[in-house]
Amino acid sequence: MKLSNLFLVHGSGDNTVLVPTGAADFSGVVRGNKTLGAILDLLSEDISYEELVSALCSRFDAPREVIEKDVSVALEKLRGIGALEE
């Protein structure tokens, strides 16, 4: 899976913003923290769920279960707005 090219990511400090292009069906802005920023950064290339979780485990000092939950929630929301290519 990877982030659709119909969405643009902008990061500033600990804040991340995901913005659709005019061709996307979603209209709005998704705001998130540095965890979402890291997820979106990793989704710039094709990556599996397991690879995504493992990469985040090496970046953040948190239990794997917490990271898995955060990734699952983020991916569900990204799917819901059509931001993922699978």
TORVOTOR-70151 format. One record per atom (N, C-alpha, C): residue in three letters; atom name; x, y, z negated. Coordinates in Angstrom, 2 decimals. Each point is the difference from the previous one (the first is absolute). Example, Ala and Ser with C-alpha at 12.3 -4.5 7.8 and 13.67 -1.06 7.14 Angstrom:
<r><rest>ALA</rest><atom>N</atom><c1>13.19</c1><c2>-5.69</c2><c3>-7.80</c3></r>
<r><rest>ALA</rest><atom>CA</atom><c1>-0.89</c1><c2>1.19</c2><c3>0.00</c3></r>
<r><rest>ALA</rest><atom>C</atom><c1>0.90</c1><c2>1.20</c2><c3>0.00</c3></r>
<r><rest>SER</rest><atom>N</atom><c1>-0.35</c1><c2>1.05</c2><c3>0.72</c3></r>
<r><rest>SER</rest><atom>CA</atom><c1>0.82</c1><c2>1.19</c2><c3>-0.06</c3></r>
<r><rest>SER</rest><atom>C</atom><c1>-0.77</c1><c2>1.09</c2><c3>-0.73</c3></r>
// end
This chain:
<r><rest>MET</rest><atom>N</atom><c1>0.85</c1><c2>-1.18</c2><c3>0.00</c3></r>
<r><rest>MET</rest><atom>CA</atom><c1>-0.85</c1><c2>1.18</c2><c3>0.00</c3></r>
<r><rest>MET</rest><atom>C</atom><c1>0.88</c1><c2>1.23</c2><c3>0.00</c3></r>
<r><rest>LYS</rest><atom>N</atom><c1>-0.55</c1><c2>1.10</c2><c3>0.49</c3></r>
<r><rest>LYS</rest><atom>CA</atom><c1>0.72</c1><c2>1.27</c2><c3>-0.03</c3></r>
<r><rest>LYS</rest><atom>C</atom><c1>-1.00</c1><c2>1.15</c2><c3>0.06</c3></r>
<r><rest>LEU</rest><atom>N</atom><c1>0.48</c1><c2>1.18</c2><c3>-0.31</c3></r>
<r><rest>LEU</rest><atom>CA</atom><c1>-0.84</c1><c2>1.19</c2><c3>0.03</c3></r>
<r><rest>LEU</rest><atom>C</atom><c1>-0.34</c1><c2>0.35</c2><c3>1.44</c3></r>
<r><rest>SER</rest><atom>N</atom><c1>-1.25</c1><c2>0.31</c2><c3>0.23</c3></r>
<r><rest>SER</rest><atom>CA</atom><c1>-0.46</c1><c2>0.40</c2><c3>1.33</c3></r>
<r><rest>SER</rest><atom>C</atom><c1>0.67</c1><c2>1.30</c2><c3>0.42</c3></r>
<r><rest>ASN</rest><atom>N</atom><c1>0.32</c1><c2>0.10</c2><c3>1.29</c3></r>
<r><rest>ASN</rest><atom>CA</atom><c1>0.60</c1><c2>1.24</c2><c3>0.49</c3></r>
<r><rest>ASN</rest><atom>C</atom><c1>-1.04</c1><c2>1.13</c2><c3>0.13</c3></r>
<r><rest>LEU</rest><atom>N</atom><c1>-1.23</c1><c2>-0.26</c2><c3>-0.43</c3></r>
<r><rest>LEU</rest><atom>CA</atom><c1>-1.03</c1><c2>1.02</c2><c3>-0.02</c3></r>
<r><rest>LEU</rest><atom>C</atom><c1>0.03</c1><c2>0.81</c2><c3>-1.31</c3></r>
<r><rest>PHE</rest><atom>N</atom><c1>0.99</c1><c2>-0.31</c2><c3>-0.85</c3></r>
<r><rest>PHE</rest><atom>CA</atom><c1>0.12</c1><c2>0.68</c2><c3>-1.29</c3></r>
<r><rest>PHE</rest><atom>C</atom><c1>1.42</c1><c2>0.51</c2><c3>-0.19</c3></r>
<r><rest>LEU</rest><atom>N</atom><c1>0.12</c1><c2>1.16</c2><c3>-0.64</c3></r>
<r><rest>LEU</rest><atom>CA</atom><c1>1.29</c1><c2>0.61</c2><c3>-0.28</c3></r>
<r><rest>LEU</rest><atom>C</atom><c1>0.20</c1><c2>0.09</c2><c3>-1.50</c3></r>
<r><rest>VAL</rest><atom>N</atom><c1>1.21</c1><c2>-0.23</c2><c3>-0.45</c3></r>
<r><rest>VAL</rest><atom>CA</atom><c1>0.33</c1><c2>0.03</c2><c3>-1.42</c3></r>
<r><rest>VAL</rest><atom>C</atom><c1>0.86</c1><c2>1.23</c2><c3>-0.27</c3></r>
<r><rest>HIS</rest><atom>N</atom><c1>-0.34</c1><c2>0.71</c2><c3>-1.07</c3></r>
<r><rest>HIS</rest><atom>CA</atom><c1>0.81</c1><c2>1.12</c2><c3>-0.44</c3></r>
<r><rest>HIS</rest><atom>C</atom><c1>0.25</c1><c2>-0.16</c2><c3>-1.49</c3></r>
<r><rest>GLY</rest><atom>N</atom><c1>1.26</c1><c2>0.02</c2><c3>-0.38</c3></r>
<r><rest>GLY</rest><atom>CA</atom><c1>0.36</c1><c2>-0.11</c2><c3>-1.41</c3></r>
<r><rest>GLY</rest><atom>C</atom><c1>0.68</c1><c2>1.25</c2><c3>-0.48</c3></r>
<r><rest>SER</rest><atom>N</atom><c1>-0.31</c1><c2>0.37</c2><c3>-1.23</c3></r>
<r><rest>SER</rest><atom>CA</atom><c1>0.61</c1><c2>1.16</c2><c3>-0.63</c3></r>
<r><rest>SER</rest><atom>C</atom><c1>0.14</c1><c2>-0.29</c2><c3>-1.49</c3></r>
<r><rest>GLY</rest><atom>N</atom><c1>1.23</c1><c2>-0.26</c2><c3>-0.43</c3></r>
<r><rest>GLY</rest><atom>CA</atom><c1>0.21</c1><c2>-0.33</c2><c3>-1.40</c3></r>
<r><rest>GLY</rest><atom>C</atom><c1>-0.66</c1><c2>-1.32</c2><c3>-0.34</c3></r>
<r><rest>ASP</rest><atom>N</atom><c1>-0.83</c1><c2>0.00</c2><c3>-1.01</c3></r>
<r><rest>ASP</rest><atom>CA</atom><c1>-0.72</c1><c2>-1.21</c2><c3>-0.42</c3></r>
<r><rest>ASP</rest><atom>C</atom><c1>-1.34</c1><c2>-0.14</c2><c3>0.68</c3></r>
<r><rest>ASN</rest><atom>N</atom><c1>-0.35</c1><c2>0.91</c2><c3>0.90</c3></r>
<r><rest>ASN</rest><atom>CA</atom><c1>-1.30</c1><c2>-0.04</c2><c3>0.67</c3></r>
<r><rest>ASN</rest><atom>C</atom><c1>0.13</c1><c2>-0.47</c2><c3>1.44</c3></r>
<r><rest>THR</rest><atom>N</atom><c1>-0.99</c1><c2>-0.75</c2><c3>0.43</c3></r>
<r><rest>THR</rest><atom>CA</atom><c1>-0.04</c1><c2>-0.50</c2><c3>1.37</c3></r>
<r><rest>THR</rest><atom>C</atom><c1>-1.37</c1><c2>0.32</c2><c3>0.58</c3></r>
<r><rest>VAL</rest><atom>N</atom><c1>-0.01</c1><c2>0.41</c2><c3>1.27</c3></r>
<r><rest>VAL</rest><atom>CA</atom><c1>-1.25</c1><c2>0.30</c2><c3>0.68</c3></r>
<r><rest>VAL</rest><atom>C</atom><c1>-0.03</c1><c2>-0.81</c2><c3>1.29</c3></r>
<r><rest>LEU</rest><atom>N</atom><c1>-1.12</c1><c2>-0.67</c2><c3>0.24</c3></r>
<r><rest>LEU</rest><atom>CA</atom><c1>-0.22</c1><c2>-0.74</c2><c3>1.24</c3></r>
<r><rest>LEU</rest><atom>C</atom><c1>-1.09</c1><c2>0.73</c2><c3>0.77</c3></r>
<r><rest>VAL</rest><atom>N</atom><c1>0.33</c1><c2>0.41</c2><c3>1.23</c3></r>
<r><rest>VAL</rest><atom>CA</atom><c1>-0.91</c1><c2>0.81</c2><c3>0.80</c3></r>
<r><rest>VAL</rest><atom>C</atom><c1>-0.27</c1><c2>-0.71</c2><c3>1.33</c3></r>
<r><rest>PRO</rest><atom>N</atom><c1>-1.28</c1><c2>-0.09</c2><c3>0.39</c3></r>
<r><rest>PRO</rest><atom>CA</atom><c1>-0.30</c1><c2>-0.62</c2><c3>1.29</c3></r>
<r><rest>PRO</rest><atom>C</atom><c1>0.25</c1><c2>0.96</c2><c3>1.16</c3></r>
<r><rest>THR</rest><atom>N</atom><c1>0.34</c1><c2>-0.55</c2><c3>1.15</c3></r>
<r><rest>THR</rest><atom>CA</atom><c1>0.08</c1><c2>0.81</c2><c3>1.21</c3></r>
<r><rest>THR</rest><atom>C</atom><c1>-1.42</c1><c2>0.17</c2><c3>0.53</c3></r>
<r><rest>GLY</rest><atom>N</atom><c1>-0.15</c1><c2>0.78</c2><c3>1.02</c3></r>
<r><rest>GLY</rest><atom>CA</atom><c1>-1.32</c1><c2>0.23</c2><c3>0.58</c3></r>
<r><rest>GLY</rest><atom>C</atom><c1>-0.63</c1><c2>-1.25</c2><c3>0.59</c3></r>
<r><rest>ALA</rest><atom>N</atom><c1>0.81</c1><c2>-1.00</c2><c3>0.33</c3></r>
<r><rest>ALA</rest><atom>CA</atom><c1>-0.50</c1><c2>-1.22</c2><c3>0.61</c3></r>
<r><rest>ALA</rest><atom>C</atom><c1>-0.53</c1><c2>-1.01</c2><c3>-1.02</c3></r>
<r><rest>ALA</rest><atom>N</atom><c1>0.25</c1><c2>0.21</c2><c3>-1.27</c3></r>
<r><rest>ALA</rest><atom>CA</atom><c1>-0.45</c1><c2>-0.93</c2><c3>-1.04</c3></r>
<r><rest>ALA</rest><atom>C</atom><c1>-1.48</c1><c2>0.17</c2><c3>-0.28</c3></r>
<r><rest>ASP</rest><atom>N</atom><c1>-0.66</c1><c2>-1.07</c2><c3>-0.39</c3></r>
<r><rest>ASP</rest><atom>CA</atom><c1>-1.41</c1><c2>0.06</c2><c3>-0.36</c3></r>
<r><rest>ASP</rest><atom>C</atom><c1>-0.21</c1><c2>0.64</c2><c3>-1.37</c3></r>
<r><rest>PHE</rest><atom>N</atom><c1>1.01</c1><c2>-0.04</c2><c3>-0.84</c3></r>
<r><rest>PHE</rest><atom>CA</atom><c1>-0.07</c1><c2>0.56</c2><c3>-1.34</c3></r>
<r><rest>PHE</rest><atom>C</atom><c1>0.30</c1><c2>1.49</c2><c3>0.05</c3></r>
<r><rest>SER</rest><atom>N</atom><c1>-0.78</c1><c2>0.78</c2><c3>-0.71</c3></r>
<r><rest>SER</rest><atom>CA</atom><c1>0.30</c1><c2>1.42</c2><c3>-0.12</c3></r>
<r><rest>SER</rest><atom>C</atom><c1>0.09</c1><c2>0.33</c2><c3>-1.49</c3></r>
<r><rest>GLY</rest><atom>N</atom><c1>1.10</c1><c2>0.51</c2><c3>-0.39</c3></r>
<r><rest>GLY</rest><atom>CA</atom><c1>0.25</c1><c2>0.30</c2><c3>-1.40</c3></r>
<r><rest>GLY</rest><atom>C</atom><c1>1.49</c1><c2>-0.11</c2><c3>-0.26</c3></r>
<r><rest>VAL</rest><atom>N</atom><c1>0.35</c1><c2>0.11</c2><c3>-1.27</c3></r>
<r><rest>VAL</rest><atom>CA</atom><c1>1.39</c1><c2>-0.08</c2><c3>-0.42</c3></r>
<r><rest>VAL</rest><atom>C</atom><c1>0.07</c1><c2>-0.96</c2><c3>-1.17</c3></r>
<r><rest>VAL</rest><atom>N</atom><c1>1.02</c1><c2>-0.85</c2><c3>0.01</c3></r>
<r><rest>VAL</rest><atom>CA</atom><c1>0.23</c1><c2>-0.93</c2><c3>-1.11</c3></r>
<r><rest>VAL</rest><atom>C</atom><c1>1.20</c1><c2>0.53</c2><c3>-0.77</c3></r>
<r><rest>ARG</rest><atom>N</atom><c1>-0.20</c1><c2>0.25</c2><c3>-1.27</c3></r>
<r><rest>ARG</rest><atom>CA</atom><c1>1.10</c1><c2>0.48</c2><c3>-0.85</c3></r>
<r><rest>ARG</rest><atom>C</atom><c1>0.40</c1><c2>-1.13</c2><c3>-0.94</c3></r>
<r><rest>GLY</rest><atom>N</atom><c1>1.31</c1><c2>-0.10</c2><c3>-0.22</c3></r>
<r><rest>GLY</rest><atom>CA</atom><c1>0.49</c1><c2>-1.05</c2><c3>-0.88</c3></r>
<r><rest>GLY</rest><atom>C</atom><c1>1.29</c1><c2>0.39</c2><c3>-0.68</c3></r>
<r><rest>ASN</rest><atom>N</atom><c1>0.49</c1><c2>-0.93</c2><c3>-0.81</c3></r>
<r><rest>ASN</rest><atom>CA</atom><c1>1.22</c1><c2>0.23</c2><c3>-0.76</c3></r>
<r><rest>ASN</rest><atom>C</atom><c1>1.20</c1><c2>-0.63</c2><c3>0.69</c3></r>
<r><rest>LYS</rest><atom>N</atom><c1>1.13</c1><c2>-0.08</c2><c3>-0.69</c3></r>
<r><rest>LYS</rest><atom>CA</atom><c1>1.21</c1><c2>-0.54</c2><c3>0.62</c3></r>
<r><rest>LYS</rest><atom>C</atom><c1>-0.12</c1><c2>-1.48</c2><c3>0.31</c3></r>
<r><rest>THR</rest><atom>N</atom><c1>-0.85</c1><c2>-0.71</c2><c3>-0.72</c3></r>
<r><rest>THR</rest><atom>CA</atom><c1>-0.22</c1><c2>-1.42</c2><c3>0.30</c3></r>
<r><rest>THR</rest><atom>C</atom><c1>-0.66</c1><c2>-0.14</c2><c3>1.37</c3></r>
<r><rest>LEU</rest><atom>N</atom><c1>-1.03</c1><c2>0.79</c2><c3>0.26</c3></r>
<r><rest>LEU</rest><atom>CA</atom><c1>-0.63</c1><c2>-0.02</c2><c3>1.31</c3></r>
<r><rest>LEU</rest><atom>C</atom><c1>1.00</c1><c2>0.42</c2><c3>1.07</c3></r>
<r><rest>GLY</rest><atom>N</atom><c1>0.81</c1><c2>0.98</c2><c3>-0.32</c3></r>
<r><rest>GLY</rest><atom>CA</atom><c1>1.03</c1><c2>0.44</c2><c3>0.95</c3></r>
<r><rest>GLY</rest><atom>C</atom><c1>0.95</c1><c2>-1.12</c2><c3>0.36</c3></r>
<r><rest>ALA</rest><atom>N</atom><c1>0.41</c1><c2>-0.79</c2><c3>-0.99</c3></r>
<r><rest>ALA</rest><atom>CA</atom><c1>0.89</c1><c2>-1.14</c2><c3>0.25</c3></r>
<r><rest>ALA</rest><atom>C</atom><c1>-0.69</c1><c2>-1.06</c2><c3>0.84</c3></r>
<r><rest>ILE</rest><atom>N</atom><c1>-1.28</c1><c2>-0.26</c2><c3>-0.28</c3></r>
<r><rest>ILE</rest><atom>CA</atom><c1>-0.77</c1><c2>-0.97</c2><c3>0.78</c3></r>
<r><rest>ILE</rest><atom>C</atom><c1>-0.10</c1><c2>0.45</c2><c3>1.45</c3></r>
<r><rest>LEU</rest><atom>N</atom><c1>-0.36</c1><c2>1.26</c2><c3>0.20</c3></r>
<r><rest>LEU</rest><atom>CA</atom><c1>-0.14</c1><c2>0.52</c2><c3>1.36</c3></r>
<r><rest>LEU</rest><atom>C</atom><c1>1.34</c1><c2>0.01</c2><c3>0.73</c3></r>
<r><rest>ASP</rest><atom>N</atom><c1>1.06</c1><c2>0.30</c2><c3>-0.71</c3></r>
<r><rest>ASP</rest><atom>CA</atom><c1>1.34</c1><c2>-0.03</c2><c3>0.60</c3></r>
<r><rest>ASP</rest><atom>C</atom><c1>0.33</c1><c2>-1.41</c2><c3>0.51</c3></r>
<r><rest>LEU</rest><atom>N</atom><c1>-0.28</c1><c2>-1.00</c2><c3>-0.83</c3></r>
<r><rest>LEU</rest><atom>CA</atom><c1>0.27</c1><c2>-1.38</c2><c3>0.39</c3></r>
<r><rest>LEU</rest><atom>C</atom><c1>-0.91</c1><c2>-0.46</c2><c3>1.14</c3></r>
<r><rest>LEU</rest><atom>N</atom><c1>-1.19</c1><c2>0.57</c2><c3>0.08</c3></r>
<r><rest>LEU</rest><atom>CA</atom><c1>-0.94</c1><c2>-0.36</c2><c3>1.06</c3></r>
<r><rest>LEU</rest><atom>C</atom><c1>0.32</c1><c2>0.67</c2><c3>1.34</c3></r>
<r><rest>SER</rest><atom>N</atom><c1>1.08</c1><c2>0.78</c2><c3>0.04</c3></r>
<r><rest>SER</rest><atom>CA</atom><c1>0.39</c1><c2>0.59</c2><c3>1.28</c3></r>
<r><rest>SER</rest><atom>C</atom><c1>0.50</c1><c2>-1.07</c2><c3>0.96</c3></r>
<r><rest>GLU</rest><atom>N</atom><c1>0.42</c1><c2>-1.13</c2><c3>-0.53</c3></r>
<r><rest>GLU</rest><atom>CA</atom><c1>0.42</c1><c2>-1.17</c2><c3>0.78</c3></r>
<r><rest>GLU</rest><atom>C</atom><c1>-0.94</c1><c2>-1.15</c2><c3>-0.33</c3></r>
<r><rest>ASP</rest><atom>N</atom><c1>-0.09</c1><c2>-0.96</c2><c3>0.90</c3></r>
<r><rest>ASP</rest><atom>CA</atom><c1>-0.82</c1><c2>-1.17</c2><c3>-0.25</c3></r>
<r><rest>ASP</rest><atom>C</atom><c1>0.55</c1><c2>-0.76</c2><c3>-1.21</c3></r>
<r><rest>ILE</rest><atom>N</atom><c1>-0.86</c1><c2>-0.27</c2><c3>-0.98</c3></r>
<r><rest>ILE</rest><atom>CA</atom><c1>0.43</c1><c2>-0.63</c2><c3>-1.25</c3></r>
<r><rest>ILE</rest><atom>C</atom><c1>-1.12</c1><c2>-0.87</c2><c3>-0.54</c3></r>
<r><rest>SER</rest><atom>N</atom><c1>0.34</c1><c2>-1.08</c2><c3>-0.63</c3></r>
<r><rest>SER</rest><atom>CA</atom><c1>-1.01</c1><c2>-0.87</c2><c3>-0.62</c3></r>
<r><rest>SER</rest><atom>C</atom><c1>-0.32</c1><c2>0.50</c2><c3>-1.41</c3></r>
<r><rest>TYR</rest><atom>N</atom><c1>-1.10</c1><c2>-0.48</c2><c3>-0.53</c3></r>
<r><rest>TYR</rest><atom>CA</atom><c1>-0.39</c1><c2>0.37</c2><c3>-1.36</c3></r>
<r><rest>TYR</rest><atom>C</atom><c1>1.10</c1><c2>-0.38</c2><c3>-0.98</c3></r>
<r><rest>GLU</rest><atom>N</atom><c1>0.52</c1><c2>-1.20</c2><c3>0.13</c3></r>
<r><rest>GLU</rest><atom>CA</atom><c1>1.04</c1><c2>-0.49</c2><c3>-0.92</c3></r>
<r><rest>GLU</rest><atom>C</atom><c1>1.27</c1><c2>0.83</c2><c3>0.10</c3></r>
<r><rest>GLU</rest><atom>N</atom><c1>0.40</c1><c2>0.36</c2><c3>1.21</c3></r>
<r><rest>GLU</rest><atom>CA</atom><c1>1.18</c1><c2>0.84</c2><c3>0.18</c3></r>
<r><rest>GLU</rest><atom>C</atom><c1>-0.21</c1><c2>1.40</c2><c3>-0.60</c3></r>
<r><rest>LEU</rest><atom>N</atom><c1>-1.21</c1><c2>0.50</c2><c3>0.14</c3></r>
<r><rest>LEU</rest><atom>CA</atom><c1>-0.35</c1><c2>1.31</c2><c3>-0.56</c3></r>
<r><rest>LEU</rest><atom>C</atom><c1>0.12</c1><c2>-0.02</c2><c3>-1.52</c3></r>
<r><rest>VAL</rest><atom>N</atom><c1>-0.59</c1><c2>-1.01</c2><c3>-0.62</c3></r>
<r><rest>VAL</rest><atom>CA</atom><c1>0.06</c1><c2>-0.12</c2><c3>-1.46</c3></r>
<r><rest>VAL</rest><atom>C</atom><c1>1.44</c1><c2>-0.16</c2><c3>-0.48</c3></r>
<r><rest>SER</rest><atom>N</atom><c1>0.76</c1><c2>-0.85</c2><c3>0.66</c3></r>
<r><rest>SER</rest><atom>CA</atom><c1>1.39</c1><c2>-0.23</c2><c3>-0.40</c3></r>
<r><rest>SER</rest><atom>C</atom><c1>0.83</c1><c2>1.28</c2><c3>0.10</c3></r>
<r><rest>ALA</rest><atom>N</atom><c1>-0.20</c1><c2>0.76</c2><c3>1.08</c3></r>
<r><rest>ALA</rest><atom>CA</atom><c1>0.74</c1><c2>1.25</c2><c3>0.18</c3></r>
<r><rest>ALA</rest><atom>C</atom><c1>-0.35</c1><c2>1.00</c2><c3>-1.10</c3></r>
<r><rest>LEU</rest><atom>N</atom><c1>-1.27</c1><c2>0.06</c2><c3>-0.37</c3></r>
<r><rest>LEU</rest><atom>CA</atom><c1>-0.42</c1><c2>0.93</c2><c3>-1.05</c3></r>
<r><rest>LEU</rest><atom>C</atom><c1>0.51</c1><c2>-0.45</c2><c3>-1.36</c3></r>
<r><rest>CYS</rest><atom>N</atom><c1>0.08</c1><c2>-1.31</c2><c3>-0.22</c3></r>
<r><rest>CYS</rest><atom>CA</atom><c1>0.53</c1><c2>-0.52</c2><c3>-1.27</c3></r>
<r><rest>CYS</rest><atom>C</atom><c1>1.46</c1><c2>0.42</c2><c3>-0.18</c3></r>
<r><rest>SER</rest><atom>N</atom><c1>0.75</c1><c2>0.07</c2><c3>1.10</c3></r>
<r><rest>SER</rest><atom>CA</atom><c1>1.39</c1><c2>0.42</c2><c3>-0.11</c3></r>
<r><rest>SER</rest><atom>C</atom><c1>0.14</c1><c2>1.52</c2><c3>-0.15</c3></r>
<r><rest>ARG</rest><atom>N</atom><c1>-1.04</c1><c2>0.75</c2><c3>0.39</c3></r>
<r><rest>ARG</rest><atom>CA</atom><c1>0.05</c1><c2>1.47</c2><c3>-0.13</c3></r>
<r><rest>ARG</rest><atom>C</atom><c1>-0.50</c1><c2>0.51</c2><c3>-1.34</c3></r>
<r><rest>PHE</rest><atom>N</atom><c1>-1.01</c1><c2>-0.69</c2><c3>-0.55</c3></r>
<r><rest>PHE</rest><atom>CA</atom><c1>-0.65</c1><c2>0.49</c2><c3>-1.21</c3></r>
<r><rest>PHE</rest><atom>C</atom><c1>0.20</c1><c2>-0.98</c2><c3>-1.16</c3></r>
<r><rest>ASP</rest><atom>N</atom><c1>0.11</c1><c2>0.55</c2><c3>-1.19</c3></r>
<r><rest>ASP</rest><atom>CA</atom><c1>0.15</c1><c2>-0.80</c2><c3>-1.21</c3></r>
<r><rest>ASP</rest><atom>C</atom><c1>-1.39</c1><c2>-0.23</c2><c3>-0.60</c3></r>
<r><rest>ALA</rest><atom>N</atom><c1>-0.67</c1><c2>-1.00</c2><c3>0.55</c3></r>
<r><rest>ALA</rest><atom>CA</atom><c1>-1.35</c1><c2>-0.34</c2><c3>-0.45</c3></r>
<r><rest>ALA</rest><atom>C</atom><c1>-0.20</c1><c2>-1.50</c2><c3>0.18</c3></r>
<r><rest>PRO</rest><atom>N</atom><c1>-0.88</c1><c2>-0.60</c2><c3>-0.78</c3></r>
<r><rest>PRO</rest><atom>CA</atom><c1>-0.27</c1><c2>-1.43</c2><c3>0.17</c3></r>
<r><rest>PRO</rest><atom>C</atom><c1>-0.56</c1><c2>-0.29</c2><c3>1.40</c3></r>
<r><rest>ARG</rest><atom>N</atom><c1>0.36</c1><c2>-1.15</c2><c3>0.55</c3></r>
<r><rest>ARG</rest><atom>CA</atom><c1>-0.44</c1><c2>-0.38</c2><c3>1.34</c3></r>
<r><rest>ARG</rest><atom>C</atom><c1>-1.52</c1><c2>0.03</c2><c3>0.11</c3></r>
<r><rest>GLU</rest><atom>N</atom><c1>-0.69</c1><c2>-0.42</c2><c3>-1.04</c3></r>
<r><rest>GLU</rest><atom>CA</atom><c1>-1.47</c1><c2>-0.04</c2><c3>0.03</c3></r>
<r><rest>GLU</rest><atom>C</atom><c1>-0.58</c1><c2>1.40</c2><c3>0.19</c3></r>
<r><rest>VAL</rest><atom>N</atom><c1>0.61</c1><c2>0.99</c2><c3>-0.63</c3></r>
<r><rest>VAL</rest><atom>CA</atom><c1>-0.47</c1><c2>1.39</c2><c3>0.12</c3></r>
<r><rest>VAL</rest><atom>C</atom><c1>0.23</c1><c2>0.49</c2><c3>1.43</c3></r>
<r><rest>ILE</rest><atom>N</atom><c1>1.17</c1><c2>-0.30</c2><c3>0.54</c3></r>
<r><rest>ILE</rest><atom>CA</atom><c1>0.31</c1><c2>0.42</c2><c3>1.37</c3></r>
<r><rest>ILE</rest><atom>C</atom><c1>-0.93</c1><c2>-0.70</c2><c3>0.99</c3></r>
<r><rest>GLU</rest><atom>N</atom><c1>-0.25</c1><c2>-1.28</c2><c3>-0.19</c3></r>
<r><rest>GLU</rest><atom>CA</atom><c1>-0.92</c1><c2>-0.72</c2><c3>0.89</c3></r>
<r><rest>GLU</rest><atom>C</atom><c1>-1.38</c1><c2>0.63</c2><c3>-0.02</c3></r>
<r><rest>LYS</rest><atom>N</atom><c1>-0.47</c1><c2>0.37</c2><c3>-1.17</c3></r>
<r><rest>LYS</rest><atom>CA</atom><c1>-1.32</c1><c2>0.64</c2><c3>-0.11</c3></r>
<r><rest>LYS</rest><atom>C</atom><c1>-0.01</c1><c2>1.35</c2><c3>0.71</c3></r>
<r><rest>ASP</rest><atom>N</atom><c1>1.04</c1><c2>0.80</c2><c3>-0.23</c3></r>
<r><rest>ASP</rest><atom>CA</atom><c1>0.09</c1><c2>1.32</c2><c3>0.66</c3></r>
<r><rest>ASP</rest><atom>C</atom><c1>0.02</c1><c2>-0.15</c2><c3>1.52</c3></r>
<r><rest>VAL</rest><atom>N</atom><c1>0.77</c1><c2>-0.96</c2><c3>0.50</c3></r>
<r><rest>VAL</rest><atom>CA</atom><c1>0.10</c1><c2>-0.22</c2><c3>1.44</c3></r>
<r><rest>VAL</rest><atom>C</atom><c1>-1.35</c1><c2>-0.45</c2><c3>0.55</c3></r>
<r><rest>SER</rest><atom>N</atom><c1>-0.65</c1><c2>-0.92</c2><c3>-0.69</c3></r>
<r><rest>SER</rest><atom>CA</atom><c1>-1.31</c1><c2>-0.50</c2><c3>0.46</c3></r>
<r><rest>SER</rest><atom>C</atom><c1>-1.03</c1><c2>1.12</c2><c3>0.08</c3></r>
<r><rest>VAL</rest><atom>N</atom><c1>-0.04</c1><c2>0.85</c2><c3>-1.01</c3></r>
<r><rest>VAL</rest><atom>CA</atom><c1>-0.94</c1><c2>1.12</c2><c3>-0.01</c3></r>
<r><rest>VAL</rest><atom>C</atom><c1>0.31</c1><c2>0.97</c2><c3>1.14</c3></r>
<r><rest>ALA</rest><atom>N</atom><c1>1.28</c1><c2>0.33</c2><c3>0.18</c3></r>
<r><rest>ALA</rest><atom>CA</atom><c1>0.39</c1><c2>0.93</c2><c3>1.07</c3></r>
<r><rest>ALA</rest><atom>C</atom><c1>-0.33</c1><c2>-0.57</c2><c3>1.37</c3></r>
<r><rest>LEU</rest><atom>N</atom><c1>0.31</c1><c2>-1.28</c2><c3>0.23</c3></r>
<r><rest>LEU</rest><atom>CA</atom><c1>-0.28</c1><c2>-0.61</c2><c3>1.29</c3></r>
<r><rest>LEU</rest><atom>C</atom><c1>-1.50</c1><c2>-0.06</c2><c3>0.29</c3></r>
<r><rest>GLU</rest><atom>N</atom><c1>-0.79</c1><c2>-0.28</c2><c3>-1.02</c3></r>
<r><rest>GLU</rest><atom>CA</atom><c1>-1.46</c1><c2>-0.04</c2><c3>0.18</c3></r>
<r><rest>GLU</rest><atom>C</atom><c1>-0.51</c1><c2>1.38</c2><c3>0.42</c3></r>
<r><rest>LYS</rest><atom>N</atom><c1>0.50</c1><c2>1.05</c2><c3>-0.62</c3></r>
<r><rest>LYS</rest><atom>CA</atom><c1>-0.44</c1><c2>1.36</c2><c3>0.35</c3></r>
<r><rest>LYS</rest><atom>C</atom><c1>0.48</c1><c2>0.38</c2><c3>1.39</c3></r>
<r><rest>LEU</rest><atom>N</atom><c1>1.24</c1><c2>-0.37</c2><c3>0.34</c3></r>
<r><rest>LEU</rest><atom>CA</atom><c1>0.51</c1><c2>0.29</c2><c3>1.34</c3></r>
<r><rest>LEU</rest><atom>C</atom><c1>-0.79</c1><c2>-0.74</c2><c3>1.07</c3></r>
<r><rest>ARG</rest><atom>N</atom><c1>-0.35</c1><c2>-1.24</c2><c3>-0.28</c3></r>
<r><rest>ARG</rest><atom>CA</atom><c1>-0.85</c1><c2>-0.75</c2><c3>0.94</c3></r>
<r><rest>ARG</rest><atom>C</atom><c1>-1.33</c1><c2>0.67</c2><c3>0.17</c3></r>
<r><rest>GLY</rest><atom>N</atom><c1>-0.56</c1><c2>0.49</c2><c3>-1.09</c3></r>
<r><rest>GLY</rest><atom>CA</atom><c1>-1.32</c1><c2>0.62</c2><c3>0.03</c3></r>
<r><rest>GLY</rest><atom>C</atom><c1>-0.07</c1><c2>1.24</c2><c3>0.86</c3></r>
<r><rest>ILE</rest><atom>N</atom><c1>1.11</c1><c2>0.69</c2><c3>0.18</c3></r>
<r><rest>ILE</rest><atom>CA</atom><c1>0.00</c1><c2>1.21</c2><c3>0.84</c3></r>
<r><rest>ILE</rest><atom>C</atom><c1>0.61</c1><c2>-0.26</c2><c3>1.37</c3></r>
<r><rest>GLY</rest><atom>N</atom><c1>0.34</c1><c2>-1.25</c2><c3>0.26</c3></r>
<r><rest>GLY</rest><atom>CA</atom><c1>0.54</c1><c2>-0.35</c2><c3>1.31</c3></r>
<r><rest>GLY</rest><atom>C</atom><c1>1.46</c1><c2>0.39</c2><c3>0.20</c3></r>
<r><rest>ALA</rest><atom>N</atom><c1>0.75</c1><c2>0.07</c2><c3>-1.11</c3></r>
<r><rest>ALA</rest><atom>CA</atom><c1>1.38</c1><c2>0.44</c2><c3>0.08</c3></r>
<r><rest>ALA</rest><atom>C</atom><c1>1.01</c1><c2>-1.13</c2><c3>0.15</c3></r>
<r><rest>LEU</rest><atom>N</atom><c1>-0.47</c1><c2>-1.25</c2><c3>0.00</c3></r>
<r><rest>LEU</rest><atom>CA</atom><c1>0.91</c1><c2>-1.13</c2><c3>0.13</c3></r>
<r><rest>LEU</rest><atom>C</atom><c1>-0.19</c1><c2>-0.73</c2><c3>1.32</c3></r>
<r><rest>GLU</rest><atom>N</atom><c1>1.11</c1><c2>-0.40</c2><c3>0.59</c3></r>
<r><rest>GLU</rest><atom>CA</atom><c1>-0.02</c1><c2>-0.89</c2><c3>1.16</c3></r>
<r><rest>GLU</rest><atom>C</atom><c1>0.42</c1><c2>-1.36</c2><c3>-0.51</c3></r>
<r><rest>GLU</rest><atom>N</atom><c1>-0.84</c1><c2>-1.00</c2><c3>0.21</c3></r>
<r><rest>GLU</rest><atom>CA</atom><c1>0.33</c1><c2>-1.35</c2><c3>-0.50</c3></r>
<r><rest>GLU</rest><atom>C</atom><c1>-0.01</c1><c2>-1.02</c2><c3>1.09</c3></r>
// end
